[in-house]
Amino acid sequence: MSAHSAHGDAGQVRYLGHWPELLGDLGLLGSVWIETESPGLRVVQRQRLTGLRVRGLVGYLDTPEYQVRLLLDACHALRALDDAQGLLVEELGGQPLVSLRLDARSHPLPLRVLLSSLGAQDRSVVPAPHPRQEAPIAALEQHAVGRLQRDCQTLGPDLGFREVAELSGRLSLQPEQLRQMTAEAGAEAVAVDPSLVPCALETLADQVYPLALSSGSRGWVSRAVQSVYGHAYVDGQLALRGDAARLELDVRAIDSAWVVGRRSGERDERSLRLYDADGRAIAVIASGADPWSCGRRDDGGARVSAGRPHGQWRPDAVRLWTTLMNALTS
């Protein structure tokens, strides 16, 4: 995403509406390509944003296959893409936080109507602050991280506060704290060789293995289950692609890699977490080939999703993830 071409003339601004209403309209666009970029990783994936809502200072979407956290304190404006085939969400300086481009199979009329109603074709649209309908919050919650923690606690567990905070750059890696927190949860955190990460991801791509990928930018963090089947590794750049996703990972940006979680029988909840030299999370990658990773849980209060054909996933496919995690930590 080019900040210069995306932002255009910063002098033209329109103040209109509130974030809840504007985000709710994004579901009318149908299928869109969502692009986020952070130091070390660019992700483009096809999704639908139907059901995007706001709670506190977080826009959120929770479906079995896709979860979003839009951090509104980082978001400033909406703007049409230069070719009017989508929208950008920008931060205050005009830097793009997320790009939404209409999928070729989606009808263009809803996007045209939305851009026209917003007047966003040639200027930024800045939503007005939403009136707060809540009692004064504690001093800790007045801090941005405290507010984020409060808002995330009331949302779905698949994309929790710590992942959102680390992937958006609000919190940085503290190895001893990570080990302690993981141990308190009955699991472990093991530092692994970052140079092995490309081989592991290429192996998963060769098997068209579904991955639960958490990634994002300063204002948009998401978790999606995607299958990739193509890969290319050239000059430290690993490219992965599938029908609904494209990833570009700068392997040289990975300063540390960790396998975090626990394994119990055939159930392997370990994730591969990648961090840069500043301790910012680049990505969190987990298995997407099991019922408990996306839509079904066996934790005494099962929640079942009918949206994904879990029956097509075999236990031997899940074992591939376990084999790779064991190899990384051995």
C-alpha angles and dihedrals in degrees: 000000000000112000092200099051093038097052100043115167107010091192095073110080134158123195111214141152131330131286096252092058095042094048091047089059091059090074089066091066094074118208114011137174109240117204126191129171132192132164104298101007139065119185128187117181138165115239145141122243098202109143098026106159140170129241117176106317095336128090108207145185123185120188127144092256102033135032126180135190113190109192103214096192087069095045121089111163150355122235136176118250114254092258092045090238095120148345140271127212107212135193122228096278092051095257111145116247097180136356122212114196123183114251115238090241094055121092111251096216098085090052092049091050092048094049091047094049091049095043086226100140095099106009143044119265112216114197116222117245110273113243110254114235098185139092119264111285128230121272092255092054091053086071112087094240091047091052091048091051091049094050095045093052090069095050134078118301098231093081105033134185098266095051091047092048094047096044092048093048095248092119130028132211116279104183098201092046090049091052092047095048092046092049091050087056091053094255137094140238116215124186111226136189109277091208089069094058097085092052092049093050093045090052090053091048091051088058093044085237116182112241129199100218123190114192142129148129138277091289107023125052123173142174119208138169108232135166117217124190106171128066141172128184116196129158095342094313117117115197120192125183141182137163093279104022144049123189129188113191122186099212090192089066092063108101097169137007127200136190105213130182140039141283125217117179109305090344110098114180096170119130133198111233121194124199135184127224092275092056094252116144112246095185144337113217124190137165115282094184100087135071096245096053098066124014107343129069133184099201101118092278104061119197113197127204122203091192100085129049099238090169090072091065115088127206090240089061091053089051090064089068091050091049092053094045090050091049092050093050098042 
